[in-house]
């Protein structure tokens, strides 16, 4: 018997875009979604405008259970749509077309012979604002925290439009709108003046952006002055930090909190970075004269800024208590850690007698808004007092330059730094004048 061998071509395996259907509810009238995955970073999902009873859906096959003629016809329809999506994708890829959410929705609408929805008119403020938000999501130059400000503004604009029963064009925004909008968000959202003014500054940024893109913006918007409300800056002086350090606490958690508070006032970091400090972050540097210095290095969680922090003798003394490491923390999760730390340091400051009466921001439970009131200082203490105390205290010591302090806090701009500690260029000039006087002597 003669055996014939057939030479097979090598099998080529391609990673290709995939279409998958899914339901997002277990109802009797669940919407069918189509998900199109092109790559890990490029995935689209849309409703197809058809529904099915969830019990009639096969999760394993991502298709209807084909028990009758109707479900079989639906499965055929879905397979045909999947083929159309692949076909349209291949054509778009060959022609170098931009693949967007609108493109994907257009493919689905075309398949079902639906009239494509016209894009919204971005001459309207809320639509233009939404456009900025969507662009920022895909921009590597925009921080999430920055885009969050536009999202918060958009929410308030939509609420204001609903209240006024009017959708505003960009060209309609004038000083009257700005005043009315400010009064509305102070009343409706229970904002302080400083927070409401911050929203107006974001709005002016949006309008400047609109003008640069050819939109009509009224000139009076540019001349509208937003009053700078100086917020109350609460910090612990060096003397108060020493008083806290020297006060005996009863209970391990209060002692740990006291030590962390002192460490925070001498390292200048946010609580998200402070409470994750550990001895592995510390290294020893030797200068040209052979002197050794301990430096803590970390990348700030919020801004991803790398900072190098020389360990102050006060910090080194605390670390000796814990055999070269930092104190234990409090909670199981990061959030519970922060909550407990805030609770404990208020009590620590109360026991230490940090009770002089000062003005500060306190939440009024009856009015459900923040108010500026006069109260004992310990009641105003939160974890952020660590960072602000460091910046304020060392700025007040003319042996340290502002860039030196900023290199530790991670501030990028001197103007932002000065605003952070409640100083102005006049304060800066006064400090320099005092240094000139010392030099002259």
C-alpha positions in Angstrom: 0.0 0.0 0.0 1.4 3.3 -1.1 1.3 6.2 1.4 1.0 9.7 0.0 2.3 12.6 2.1 0.7 16.0 1.7 2.9 19.0 2.5 0.9 21.5 4.5 1.5 25.2 4.6 2.5 26.6 8.0 -0.5 27.9 9.9 -0.3 31.7 10.5 -2.0 33.0 13.7 -3.2 36.6 13.7 -4.3 38.6 16.6 -7.4 40.3 15.3 -10.2 42.7 16.5 -13.1 40.9 18.1 -16.8 41.5 18.3 -18.7 40.3 21.4 -22.3 40.8 22.6 -23.3 41.1 26.2 -26.2 42.0 28.5 -25.7 44.4 31.4 -28.9 43.5 33.3 -30.9 40.4 34.2 -34.3 41.9 33.3 -36.9 40.5 31.0 -36.2 43.4 28.6 -32.4 43.6 28.8 -30.5 45.8 26.3 -28.1 44.0 24.0 -24.6 45.7 23.9 -22.0 45.1 21.2 -18.3 45.4 22.3 -15.6 45.8 19.7 -12.1 45.3 20.9 -9.4 46.5 18.5 -6.5 46.6 21.0 -6.1 46.8 24.8 -6.4 50.6 24.6 -9.0 50.9 21.9 -12.4 49.4 22.8 -15.9 50.5 21.8 -19.2 49.5 23.3 -22.7 50.6 22.3 -26.3 49.5 22.6 -27.6 48.0 19.4 -31.2 49.1 20.1 -32.5 45.6 20.5 -33.6 43.8 23.7 -34.0 40.2 25.0 -35.1 38.4 28.1 -32.0 37.7 30.1 -33.0 34.0 30.7 -32.9 33.5 26.9 -29.3 34.6 26.6 -26.3 32.3 26.5 -23.4 33.9 28.3 -21.0 31.2 27.1 -21.8 31.9 23.4 -22.6 35.6 23.8 -25.7 35.0 21.7 -29.4 34.1 22.2 -30.3 30.6 23.1 -31.6 29.3 19.8 -34.8 27.6 21.0 -37.2 29.0 18.4 -37.4 30.7 15.1 -37.3 34.2 16.6 -34.2 33.6 18.7 -32.5 32.0 15.7 -33.3 35.0 13.5 -31.9 37.3 16.1 -28.7 35.3 16.3 -28.4 35.5 12.5 -28.9 39.3 12.7 -26.1 39.6 15.4 -23.7 37.5 13.3 -24.4 39.7 10.3 -23.8 42.9 12.4 -20.5 41.4 13.6 -19.4 40.8 10.0 -20.4 44.3 9.0 -18.3 45.8 11.9 -15.3 43.8 10.8 -15.8 44.8 7.2 -16.1 48.5 8.1 -13.1 48.3 10.4 -11.0 46.8 7.6 -12.1 49.5 5.2 -11.4 52.3 7.7 -8.0 50.8 8.5 -7.0 50.6 4.8 -8.1 54.2 4.2 -6.4 55.6 7.3 -9.8 56.8 8.8 -9.9 57.8 12.5 -11.6 55.2 14.6 -13.9 57.0 17.2 -17.0 56.3 19.2 -19.0 58.2 16.6 -17.5 56.0 13.8 -18.6 52.8 15.7 -22.1 54.1 16.4 -22.4 55.1 12.7 -21.6 51.5 11.6 -24.4 50.2 13.9 -26.9 52.8 12.8 -26.1 52.2 9.1 -26.5 48.4 9.5 -30.0 48.9 11.0 -30.8 51.7 8.4 -31.2 54.3 11.2 -30.7 58.0 10.6 -27.4 58.9 12.0 -27.6 61.4 14.9 -26.2 64.8 14.0 -23.4 66.0 16.3 -24.6 68.5 18.9 -24.0 72.2 18.3 -20.8 73.1 20.2 -21.8 76.8 20.1 -23.7 75.9 23.3 -21.6 76.2 26.5 -22.5 72.8 27.9 -21.8 71.0 24.6 -18.5 72.8 24.2 -17.5 72.0 27.8 -18.3 68.4 27.2 -16.1 68.5 24.1 -13.2 69.8 26.2 -13.8 67.0 28.8 -13.7 64.3 26.1 -10.5 65.7 24.5 -8.8 65.9 27.8 -9.5 62.2 28.6 -7.2 61.2 25.7 -4.6 64.0 26.3 -1.4 62.9 28.0 -0.8 66.5 29.0 -3.9 67.0 31.1 -4.1 65.6 34.6 -7.2 63.8 35.8 -7.5 66.3 38.7 -7.5 69.1 36.2 -10.2 67.5 34.0 -12.2 66.8 37.1 -12.6 70.6 37.5 -14.2 70.8 34.1 -16.5 67.9 34.9 -17.6 69.6 38.1 -18.2 72.8 36.3 -20.3 71.1 33.6 -22.5 69.5 36.2 -23.2 72.9 37.7 -23.8 74.5 34.3 -26.4 71.8 33.4 -28.1 72.3 36.8 -28.1 76.1 36.3 -29.6 75.7 32.8 -32.3 73.4 34.2 -33.1 76.0 36.9 -33.3 78.8 34.2 -35.0 76.5 31.7 -32.6 77.8 29.0 -29.7 76.3 27.2 -27.0 79.0 26.9 -24.9 79.8 23.8 -21.3 80.7 24.4 -22.1 84.1 22.9 -24.7 84.7 25.6 -22.3 84.5 28.5 -21.9 88.0 30.0 -21.3 89.6 33.3 -24.9 89.1 34.3 -24.7 85.4 33.7 -21.5 85.2 35.7 -23.1 87.0 38.7 -26.3 84.9 38.5 -24.4 81.6 38.1 -22.2 82.5 41.1 -25.2 83.2 43.3 -26.9 80.0 42.2 -24.0 77.7 43.0 -23.4 79.3 46.4 -27.0 78.8 47.3 -27.6 75.4 45.6 -24.3 73.8 46.3 -23.6 75.6 49.6 -20.2 76.7 48.4 -18.0 79.2 50.2 -17.1 82.4 48.3 -13.6 81.1 47.5 -14.9 77.9 46.0 -17.6 79.7 43.9 -14.9 82.1 42.6 -12.7 79.1 41.7 -15.6 77.8 39.5 -15.8 81.1 37.7 -12.1 81.0 37.0 -12.5 77.6 35.4 -15.4 79.0 33.4 -13.3 81.9 32.1 -10.6 79.4 31.1 -13.3 77.5 29.0 -14.4 80.8 27.4 -10.8 81.8 26.5 -10.4 78.3 24.9 -13.6 78.8 23.0 -12.5 82.2 21.7 -9.2 80.7 20.5 -11.2 78.2 18.5 -13.2 80.9 16.7 -16.3 81.1 19.0 -17.9 84.4 19.7 -17.2 85.5 23.3 -18.4 88.8 24.8 -15.6 91.2 25.7 -17.1 92.0 29.1 -16.2 88.5 30.2 -12.5 89.2 30.0 -12.9 92.4 32.1 -15.0 90.7 34.7 -13.0 90.7 37.9 -13.2 87.7 40.2 -12.3 88.8 43.7 -9.5 86.9 45.3 -10.7 85.6 48.6 -7.8 84.7 50.8 -8.5 81.4 52.5 -7.5 80.8 56.1 -4.3 78.9 56.3 -4.0 76.9 59.5 -0.5 75.6 60.5 1.5 74.6 63.5 4.4 76.8 64.5 7.8 75.3 65.5 7.0 76.0 69.1 3.6 74.3 68.8 5.3 71.2 67.2 7.8 71.1 70.1 4.9 71.4 72.6 3.2 68.4 70.9 6.4 66.4 70.8 7.0 66.9 74.6 3.4 66.1 75.7 2.9 62.6 77.1 0.1 60.6 75.4 -1.8 57.7 76.9 -2.4 54.9 74.4 -0.3 53.5 71.5 -2.4 55.0 68.7 -2.2 58.5 70.1 1.6 58.1 70.5 1.9 56.8 66.9 -0.2 59.7 65.7 1.9 62.2 67.7 5.1 60.9 66.1 3.6 60.9 62.6 2.4 64.5 63.1 5.9 65.7 64.1 7.4 63.7 61.2 4.9 65.3 58.8 5.7 68.8 60.0 9.4 68.2 59.2 9.0 66.4 55.8 6.3 68.5 54.1 4.4 65.7 52.4 0.7 65.0 51.8 -0.9 62.3 54.0 -1.0 59.9 51.0 2.9 60.1 50.9 3.5 60.6 54.6 1.8 57.4 55.9 3.6 55.2 53.4 7.1 56.2 54.3 9.4 53.4 55.4 13.0 52.8 56.0 13.6 51.3 52.5 13.2 54.9 51.2 16.1 56.2 53.2 19.7 56.3 51.9 22.9 57.8 53.3 24.7 60.5 51.3 28.3 61.6 51.9 29.5 65.1 51.0 32.9 66.2 49.9 34.0 66.7 53.5 33.0 63.2 54.5 29.9 64.2 56.4 27.0 61.7 56.2 23.3 62.7 55.7 20.2 60.7 55.6 17.9 61.4 52.6 14.4 60.0 52.1 13.4 59.7 48.4 9.9 59.1 47.1 7.6 59.7 44.2 4.6 61.7 45.2 1.4 59.8 44.7 -0.7 62.7 43.5 1.6 64.5 41.1 4.2 61.7 40.4 6.9 64.2 41.3 10.2 62.7 42.6 11.4 64.4 45.8 14.4 64.0 48.0 13.9 64.9 51.7 16.8 65.4 54.1 15.8 63.9 57.4 15.6 66.6 60.1 17.1 65.7 63.5 13.6 65.6 65.0 12.6 62.9 62.5 15.8 61.0 63.1 15.1 61.0 66.8 11.7 59.5 66.3 13.0 56.8 63.9 15.4 55.7 66.6 12.4 54.8 68.8 11.3 52.4 66.1 14.7 50.8 65.4 15.3 53.0 62.3 11.8 52.6 60.9 8.7 54.8 60.9 5.8 54.3 63.4 3.1 51.8 62.7 -0.1 53.1 60.9 -3.7 52.8 62.0 -6.1 51.3 59.5 -6.4 48.2 57.3 -7.1 50.2 54.1 -5.6 53.5 52.9 -8.8 55.4 53.4 -9.3 54.1 57.0 -5.7 55.0 57.7 -6.3 58.6 56.7 -9.6 58.8 58.7 -8.1 57.5 61.9 -5.0 59.6 61.5 -7.2 62.8 61.2 -9.2 61.7 64.3 -6.1 61.0 66.4 -4.2 64.1 65.6 -7.1 66.3 66.7 -7.1 64.6 70.0 -3.3 64.8 70.2 -3.4 68.6 69.7 -6.2 68.9 72.2 -4.2 67.1 74.9 -1.1 69.2 74.0 -3.1 72.3 74.6 -3.2 73.7 71.1 -6.4 75.5 72.0 -5.8 79.2 71.2 -8.9 80.6 69.4 -8.3 81.3 65.7 -10.5 81.6 62.5 -10.9 78.6 60.3 -13.2 76.6 58.1 -15.7 74.4 59.9 -18.6 72.3 58.5 -22.0 73.5 59.7 -24.2 70.4 60.0 -27.4 72.4 60.2 -26.7 74.5 57.1 -24.7 71.7 55.4 -21.9 74.0 54.3 -18.5 75.2 55.4 -18.3 78.4 57.3 -15.4 80.5 58.6 -15.7 80.6 62.4 -13.6 81.4 65.4 -12.8 78.2 67.4 -10.0 76.3 69.2 -7.1 75.6 67.0 -7.1 71.8 67.6 -10.6 71.5 66.1 -9.2 72.8 62.8 -6.3 70.3 62.7 -6.4 67.9 59.7 -3.6 65.8 58.1 -2.8 68.6 55.7 -1.5 70.7 58.5 1.7 68.7 58.3 2.6 69.9 54.7 1.4 73.5 55.3 3.3 73.8 58.6 6.5 72.6 56.9 6.2 75.0 54.0 5.2 78.0 56.2 7.7 77.5 58.9 10.7 77.0 56.7 9.7 79.8 54.4 9.8 82.0 57.4 13.4 81.0 58.1 15.6 83.1 55.8 18.4 80.5 56.0 16.3 78.5 53.5 15.6 79.6 49.9 12.1 79.2 48.4 13.4 76.8 45.7 15.0 74.6 48.5 11.6 74.3 50.2 9.7 73.8 46.9 12.1 70.9 46.0 10.8 69.1 49.1 7.1 70.0 48.9 7.1 69.3 45.1 5.6 72.7 44.1 6.4 73.5 40.5 5.6 77.3 40.6 6.7 79.9 43.1 3.4 81.7 42.7 1.5 78.5 43.5 3.7 77.9 46.5 3.3 81.4 47.9 -0.5 81.1 47.5 -0.4 77.8 49.2 1.1 79.3 52.4 -1.0 82.4 52.1 1.9 84.8 51.1 2.0 87.4 48.4 4.9 89.0 46.4 4.8 91.8 49.0 5.6 89.2 51.8 8.4 87.9 49.7 9.8 91.4 49.2 9.6 92.1 52.9 11.5 88.9 53.8 14.2 89.8 51.3 14.4 93.4 52.7 15.0 91.9 56.2 17.8 89.8 54.8 19.4 92.9 53.1 19.3 94.6 56.5 21.1 91.7 58.2 23.8 91.7 55.4 24.3 95.5 55.9 24.8 95.0 59.6 
